[in-house]
Amino acid sequence: MRCNRLGLACAACLALGACGRSNPQAPPDVLKTQREAMDKAKATEQVLQNAAEHRDAQIESQQK
């Protein structure tokens, strides 16, 4: 008898737990901040590379 009640209670919990909201929200984007930081780092790297190329070109033109 005790086992039947326990089984019935477990089944009821599972059935009620399966009932969710009718309009679930989209899951949060947990990697958004990391992605934004990586994009900023890539942009900064490109700026530094362009500046280094410009500096090297100026040095070469001054040496000639």
C-alpha positions in Angstrom: 0.0 0.0 0.0 2.8 2.4 0.9 4.6 1.6 -2.4 1.4 2.4 -4.3 1.1 5.8 -2.6 4.8 6.6 -3.3 4.4 5.6 -7.0 1.2 7.7 -7.3 3.0 10.6 -5.7 5.9 10.3 -8.0 3.7 10.0 -11.1 1.7 13.1 -10.0 5.0 15.1 -9.5 6.2 14.1 -12.9 2.9 15.0 -14.6 2.7 18.4 -12.9 6.4 19.0 -13.6 5.8 18.4 -17.3 3.2 21.1 -17.4 5.0 24.3 -18.2 4.1 27.8 -19.2 2.3 28.1 -22.5 4.6 30.9 -23.6 8.1 29.9 -22.6 10.8 32.6 -22.8 13.8 32.2 -25.0 16.9 31.0 -23.0 19.4 33.8 -22.2 22.5 34.1 -24.3 25.1 33.2 -21.8 28.0 33.7 -24.2 26.9 37.2 -25.4 29.4 39.1 -23.3 32.3 36.8 -24.2 31.4 37.1 -27.9 31.2 40.9 -27.7 34.6 41.0 -25.9 36.1 38.8 -28.6 34.7 41.1 -31.4 36.2 44.1 -29.7 39.6 42.4 -29.3 39.6 41.4 -33.0 38.8 45.0 -34.0 41.6 46.3 -31.8 44.0 43.8 -33.2 43.2 45.0 -36.7 43.7 48.7 -35.8 47.1 47.8 -34.2 48.2 45.9 -37.3 47.2 48.7 -39.6 49.1 51.2 -37.4 52.2 49.0 -37.5 52.0 48.6 -41.3 51.7 52.4 -41.6 54.6 53.0 -39.2 56.8 50.5 -41.1 55.9 52.1 -44.4 56.9 55.5 -43.0 60.2 54.2 -41.7 61.0 52.6 -45.1 60.2 55.8 -47.0 62.4 57.9 -44.6 65.4 55.5 -45.1 65.4 55.9 -48.8 
